[in-house]
Every structure is written in C-alpha cells, then in structure tokens.
C-alpha cells in the first residue's frame, strides 16, 4: 500500500491546494532521526551554531513575503499577524544565538581541591552538555513561532541538539518551506541538512517519541494528544524528558474596586484579548471572575458591545471548528448559564462567531456538571463568572487546574497594597506560571525573564518554552573529578580560554 499523501488545505474553502509530501513510514522516521544524530558533532562548535541561528533568521526574513503568503493560505490567520509572528521567530533565533555566544547556559562551576573541608573536596568541574536529538511537535496556531523554526527548535539547536520536527497537518506546506530555509542556512555553515529533520503524519508523532536515538521532546498542543505522547515517553525502556504545553484556562480576576474604577476599559480589553487571532491563542483568557452588582454590570455591558462588533472568523481547520461549536453548545446548555453575546457557528459553514457566557461563580465552587466551564474551549469564547464575595473568588481559584497565566485587575489603591491584593496574587501564583496585574495574557514577550509554562496540565514540566532559559530543557550536567587538564573539555580549563562566565570555589568570577 502506498503512503498517504499530505495535502495543503485552504481553511476558508476546505479545498485541497497542493500535495506537499507523504506520511512518514517507520523507515522514514528512522532515517530522519539517524541523520539528526549524525549531525551532533558538527553542531558542537558554539561559534558555528550561533552563526547558523543568525543566518537562519536572515534567510527567513528574506523569504518573508513568500512564507507569510503560504501560511495565510493554510491557516487564514492573516498576513499582518503572520508577518509579525515571523519577525518574532527571527528575533527568537537571534536571541538564542546571543545566549550561545555568552555561554552562561553551560553553567560552568569549578571547585578546587580542599583537604581541610569535611569531608575533603576533590577537584570538581561541572558544566552542561546537550542531550541529543530532540523531537519537536509543531503547534497548529503558530505556524512560525511554535513550529519548524519556533522556540523548541531554536532553543534545542542553541543547546547543540539537532531536531526532527513532526509537522502539523494544518500547515504542511509552510513547514516544508521553512525547513528548506533552515537547511539552506545550515549548509552555509558546513552543517549537514539532517540537523533539521521534518516528518509528516499522525503515526510519525508516536514513532518519533519512541525512537531510541531521540533524547527529549517538546510539544505544544492538546491535553489529549500531549498526554498520550507524554505517557509514551515515560513508558520507553529508557524514558526521556517530555516538555509539553497541553492546555490552559488563563483565569482573570477583576476586583470590585477595579470594576468601579474602570469597568468599560476592562470590558473592551477583555474583548480584544479573547478574540485575538479568533481566540486561538494558548494564553486566551477563558474564565473571568467579575463582581456582581452595578460595576460588574457595566463591565459586562462594555464586553457585550465590543464582542458584538467582532466579525465572524475562520478557525484553523474543520475539526477545531466542530469542536468549538459543540463545546459552546454543551456549556450554554448548563443550568444558570446565559449568553449575552452568543458564540458558536458563524454565517457560513466555515466561520465561527465570537461571544461569551455568564454563570454565577457559586456554580463553579463545587464539583459538578459546571466543571466543564473550567476546561479550555479553543476559539473566540470566554466564561464570565459573577461573584458575590471574596470567598466566592477563593473557592473558584482553589478548584482551578494549572495554567500558563493568571491575571488580576485591581484599582490604583489596591496596587499600593490596600485590601487583599497581595493575598490574591499569592493564590493565583499557586496555579499559574506567569501572573499579570492590569494587563492581558495574550502576547508573550521573548525575553530572558519570561516564563511560558505552568502547573499541569498547562505544561508537563517546570520549564519554559519561551525566553532564554528554554535552553535548559535540552541540557544535562556532568562533573569531572580529579581529571587531568589535558583530558578536560576546554570549557573547564583553569585559564578559561573560551571566556565563559564561571563560578570558581563558590564565587562568581569577574571576567
């Protein structure tokens, strides 16, 4: 039987655009992984891989118009959004090149012998080495920033780990085009094309995570798919790290004082955040706690007006649309749930309409059918839970699953420490990896202090997939004891020939 064809599909019409590839057979997966494994030695040179990352960014920028057009045809995300996302992707590649140049990620620590210590300390020299081949699972909603050239790939390459990417079926043509650009950039620096592998097909996902030469995996997608791969990674004869981003509700709490101070502004901001990209952001605010009474009513009225003005949009594929429409209907059918602006199917069989649901917060305070409202619904919808007291808020927050983000909107007085603002922040910190004050979670800056992760099911590890520290996922520490300098890696020589940041005998060395 011949392999299944992989087609590029236009989500606006459902029509097949072009055959892109074929689904990978086990032999294809093995070939890609072995080619990546063979690329480890050429990638070991830090100067080469930093230059490779910068060249990759340059070449992606040169191909910007062509790549953005291809991605728009496959995702319907729009050229402005995609052009911006590609710029972010290039910035991310260059940022990791800077991380490689600096060298602090190697975490070099040297302790010289100390016979007077109890127990005596031998000569100990520690740094970090790359794990090996990394399997990257591309996301549907970010065809550039969380796909072939996205953060998992950039951070893995920066760590010295070749990658094999499992392309997402929503943008196979874009994936092939980006992979070709990366391979061309690799060739410019004498790196083999196998340093960035690409495979297609559902079975390829499981095949990759089970391949004995794959040393770690990075995933962005659904709870169901991510958990299956996570379990497969753990069930291997030799388990491997699986860094998965699975799902997030991204709760928002609006204090009564904040609603009284600026209800219309908050309502409009919420509308913009929950409908951005047709609600297809992993950090979309999916549950918003709003006070009962007049200030909260004004906020809901502002939200209704702003969401009502949002045009119908196209989701990434038919399956997502069907899941969204079904999910909204199931939630709207629950007792005491209302829809001031009805979300769901749009004017055509390809579009969806934005909207929101309301429910008394007390319905979420105890286990029951309303627990469905505490699960992510991917698309342009949010749930507004109206609370009567701080106890209502605490009861709901205590039942939340792990999240990527949690947000609180507070008044100017509360920002100065009045009321229970500090206690509320502490409660939200227990359920999220990034806590915001008076902002919106959509928009994840690529910065050294960024953390894009959170308690399960937001992610399966404590690491971040965005920011400089994302590189740590693909490294492991090694210590050499009483090893002659002639046998040590240059990174651990006393003279520090590579000019690396180091900690020597307990003190940070000044370069």
N, C-alpha and C positions, 0 to 999 in steps of 0.2 A: 504494500500500500504506500502510495506517495505521501510525503509530508504535507500537512495542512498549510495552505497559503495564508500569509499575513497581509491584510489589506489596510490601506489608509481609508478612513471613513469620514465623510463630512457630517458632523452632528446636526447641522442646520437642516439637512435634507435626508440624511440617512443613506445617501448613495455612496457606493464604493468609488474611491478616487483612483487608486492605483495599487497594484500588487507591490509590496515592499520587500518581503522576504518570505521564508518558510519557517514554520515552527521547528525549534531545535530538537533533534533527536539526541539520545544519550551520547552518541559518538561526537556530536557537535559540541555538547556541553563539555565533554572531556577534553576535546581539542582546545576549546577556548580557555579552560582552566589551566591546562598544561602550558599553553603559550604564555599566559599571565605568570605562572610560576617561574618560567624560564626568564622572565623579564626582571626578576628581583635584583639580580646582580647589577645590570646596567642602571637600574633606578637607585642604587645605593649611594651614588655620588650626590651629595646635597646640592652642590652648585648646579649640577645638570638638572636635577628635578625642579629646583627653583626657577631656572631659566625656562624649562618646559612649561611650567604653570603660567608664567608670564606670556610666553609665546601663544599658548592655548587661548588666553584671554584676548590677545591681539587678533588672532585669526577668527575667533568668534565675532569680535566687533566688526571685522572686515566683511563677514558674511551676514551681518545683522539683518538687512532687509530680506534676504532670501530665507533665512531661518525663521524670522518672525512671521513671514507670509505663510510658510509651510505649517508652522504651529497654529496659526489662526485658522487655517483651513481644516485642521484636525481637531481643534478644541473649542472654537468660537469664543475664545477669551478676549479677542480684540487686539488690534495692533498696538495701541498705546500701552495697554497693560503688559503685553508680551515684550515690547521693546524695553520697557522698564525692568522687567524680570531678567532679560538677557544682560542688561547693564549691571544688575545686581550680581548675576552669576559671574561676570567678568571681574567685578570688584572682589568677589569671594575668592576667585582663583589667585588674584594678585595678593590678597591679604595673606593667604596661606604661603605664598612664595616668600613674603616678608617673615612669616613665622619660621620657615625653613632657614632663611638667612641668619636670623637672630640666634637660633639654636637652643633657646631656653627649654623648648619642649623635650629635649633629651634628658633634662633633669640630672645633670652631672653632679655627683656627690663623692667626695674623696675624704676618707678618714685615714690619716697616717697612723702607724703603729704607736701604741701607748701601753707600755708594760706596767705602768703604775695604776691603770684602771682596774676596777673589779667588776667582772672578770677582765683580763687583759684584752686589749683591742689589737687585732692583727691589721695588716694593710688591707683596707677595703675600698673598692672603687665601683661605683654604681652608675649606670645610665640606662636608657631605654632603647629597645630595638624594635623594628617593625614585626608585626605578627605574621605576615604573609599575604596570600591572595585574599581580597575582600570581595564578597558578593554584595552588589548594590541592587536594591529593588526600587525602581523608579516610581514616583507618585503620579497620579492622574492629573492633579490640579496645578502642578508646577512643571511644565514640560522642559524648562531650563533649570531653574534653581534647585529642584529636588529630583532631578532626572540624571541623564547620562553625564553631564558636566556639573552636576549640582554639588551640594555641600558634602555628601558622603564620599563622592568620588574625589573632590578636591582635597579633603582632609586625609583620605587614605593615601592618595598619591604623595601628599606632603610628608606623610609618615614614612614613605618608602614602600608602600604596599600597592602592587598592581591590582586592578579591579576587573571584574566581569559583571557587567550590568545586565539585569533582566529588564528589558524594555517594557514599558506599559502599553497595553493594547490600544489605548486611546490616542497615542501619538507615535506610532511606529516609524512613520516617515521622518518626523522630526528627530527621533532617536538615531536613526541611521545617518542623517545629515550631520548631527552634532558629533557622533562617534567618528565620522570621517574627518572632521576638522581636528579633533583631538589626536587622531592617529597621524595626520599630516604634521601637526606640531611636534609630536614625539619623534617623527623621522628627522625633523630639522636638527634635533639634538642627539642623533645617533641611537635613539631608543627604539626597540622593536615595536611593531604595531600591536603585538599581543599585550602590551602594558595596559591597554583599554579594550577589553573584550565586550561583545554585545550578543545576547541571545534573546529569542522571542518564544512565546508560548507559555501556557499555564503549567505544563509539566516541567518546563525549564526552571521554574521557581523552586520546586521541590528538589529537582535534580542538582541544582547548584548548592543548596544548603547541605545536601548530603555528600557532596564530593569530598573525598578525603584530603585533597590539597587546598580546599577552601578553609581559611583560618578564622574568619569572622564575617559577620553580615550586618548590613544596615538597611532598614526597611522603613518606608512611610506608606501607610495605607489603612485598611480597615482593621477593626478588632478581630473579626473572624479570620481573615487571611493572615494577619500578622501573628495571631496566637498559634495557628497551625504551623507556621514556619518556625516560630519560637520553640514549640514543642519538638519539632523535628530536629532543630539544632541541639537541643538538650538530650535527645534520645540517641544521638550518634554514638558509635563506640568511643570516639573522642569528642566530647561536647565542645562547642565553640561559643564565643560571645555572640549574642544576637541583640543588636541595638535597634529596637523597633519603636516607631511612633504609631500608635494604634487608633487613638480617638480622644476627643476632649470636648467637654461641655462649655468650658471657659465662663464660669459664673461671674455675674456682676451684681454688686450690692449698691443700691442708691440709698443713702441715709435720708431720713426725713428732713434734716436741715439742708442737705444739698438740693433736694427736690423743691423745698420752699425758696431757695436762693436762685435756682436757675433751671427750673423744670423744662421749659421749651428748648433750651440749648442741649440738655442731656437727651431729650427725646429725638432731636434731629441727629445728634451724634450717634446714637444707637442705631437709628435707621440707616445711616451711611455705613456703619461698621458691619451690621448683619446682612446687608445686601451687596457688599463689595464683592466683585467677582461672582455675582449671582449666588452669594452665600457659600461659595466653595473654598473657603479658607479653613485650615485646621484650627485657627485661633478665632473663628467667628464666635461672638457672644451668643450662646444658646439658651441661657437661663438668666433672667434679670429679676432681682428682688427689688420691688418698688413699694413704697408705703401706701397703705390705704388712705382714703381721705382726699381733700382738695388738692394738695401739692402733687400727689401721685396722679390724680385725675388729669391735671394739666400736662404732666409728662406723657401720659398715655395718649392724650388728645394730640399733642405735638408729634408723637411717634406715628399715630394713625395718619395724620396729614402727610408726613414725609414719606412713609412707606407706600401710601396710596398713589403717590406721584411717580413711583419707580416702575419703569416699563418692564413688561414680561421679558424673561431671558431664556437662554438655551443652556442646559446643563451639558456636561462633558460627554455623556453617552446615554443611550436609551435605558440601560439598566439603572443608572443613577436616577433618571427621571422617574421611572416606575417606582423605585424605592422611596423617593421623596414624596410623590403623590400618595402612595399607600401609607407612609409613615405619618404624614399630616392628617389624613383621614382618621387613622387609628387614634391619634392624640386628640383630635377635635371631638371625637365621639365619647370621650371620658366625661363622667358627671362633673358639673360645675366648670367645665372648660368652655370658653367663648372665643370667638374670632372677630375682633373689631375690624380687622382687615384680613379677609380670607386668603390664606396661602394655598397653593396647590397647582392644579393643571392650568395652563395659560390658554390663550385664544386659539392656539393651534396644537396639533398633536406632537409638536417638537418643543414647545415652550412651557415654562412654569411662571406662576405669578407669586410675587413676594407678599408676605403677610406675617401676622403674629397671633399668638394665642394668649389668653389670660386665664389664670387659675388662682384661687385662694391659696396662700402659702401653707395653710394648715393641711391641705390635701397632700403635701409633699413631706410632712413631718413624720409620717409613719409609713411602714411598709404596706404596699397595696398596689392596685392597678395603675395608680398615678406615677409609679416608679418609671413608667415609660417616658415620662417627661424629664427624667434625669439621665436619659440616654441621648447621645448626639443624633441629630437629624440633619444630614448633609444637604444643604441647599438654603434658599433665602427665607428662613423662618426662625423665630425665636419665641421663647416662652416667658411671659411676664407674670411673675408670681407676686400677688399683692399681700403684704404682711401687715399685721396689726401691732406688733411689738418686737422689741429686740429679741425676745425669747423665740419668736417665730423664725427670725433670721438664723439664730444659733441652731435651732432644731433642723432647719434645712441644710445649712452648711455642714453640720455633723454627719449628714447622710450622703454627702456628695462623693462620687468616685474621684480618683486622681485626675488632675487637669494640667494642661500646659500653662494656662494663665488663670488668674483670678483678679478682678478689678473692684475697687471701691470708689464711688463718687461721694465726696464729703464736702462740707462747707468750709469757708475760709477759717472760721473759728475752730472747727474740728482739725484742720491742718496744723493748728498751733497746739494740738494735744488735748483739746477740750473733749468732754464726753468719753465714750468708749472707743474712740478711733483706734488707739494702739491695740486694744484687745481684739477688735475686729480684724485688723491687719494680721495679728498673730494667728487667729483662727483660719484666715484664708491662706496663710503661709503653709499651714499643715496639709493643704490639699492641692497646691499648685507649685510649679517651678518658676513662674515669673508673676510677681504681684505688682499691679499698677494702681496708681492713685490719679483720679481725674483725667483719665485718658481712655483709649480703646485698644484692645489687644491686636487687632488686625494691623499688620506691619511689624516685621521682625527685623530689627537692625542687625547688620553684620558687624559686630564689634567684639572686642576682647572680653568684655564683661557680660556678654549676652548668655542667657541660658534658655535653650529651647528643648525642654523636657519636663518631666514631672512624675509624680507617683503613678503607678499602674492604675488604669490602662492607658494613661497618656503616653508613657514610654515603658519599655521593659528593662531599662537600666537607669542608673542615676546620672548618666552623661547627657551632654547637649549635642544636637546635630547642627547648631549654628554658632558661629563665633570661633575664636582661636582655639579654645580648649576642646573643640570637637576632635582634634587630632589625637587626643589621649586615648580614644576608643581603640585605636589600631596599633598600640604600643604595649610592650611588656618590659618590666625592669629586669636587669641582670646585674649581679655583683661578682666582681673578680676579687679573689682573696690571695694575698701573697704572690701575685703574678708578676714575673719579671717584665720590666717596661718594654723590652723588645718584643714581647708577645701580646702586649695590650693594644687595643684599638687606640688610634690617635686621640680620640675624644677623652681618653683617660690618662694621657701623659701629663706629668707634672708641669712641663713647660707650656702646656695649653697652646699647641701650635695652631689650632683652629679658632682660637679666640672666643671660646664658648663661655657663657655665664655658668658659674660653678659655685658650689658650697664646699669649702675646704675646712676640715676639722671644726665643723659646726658654725662657721661664719660665711656669710655671702662675700665672695671675692669681688673686689673692685677692679674692673677692667680699665 
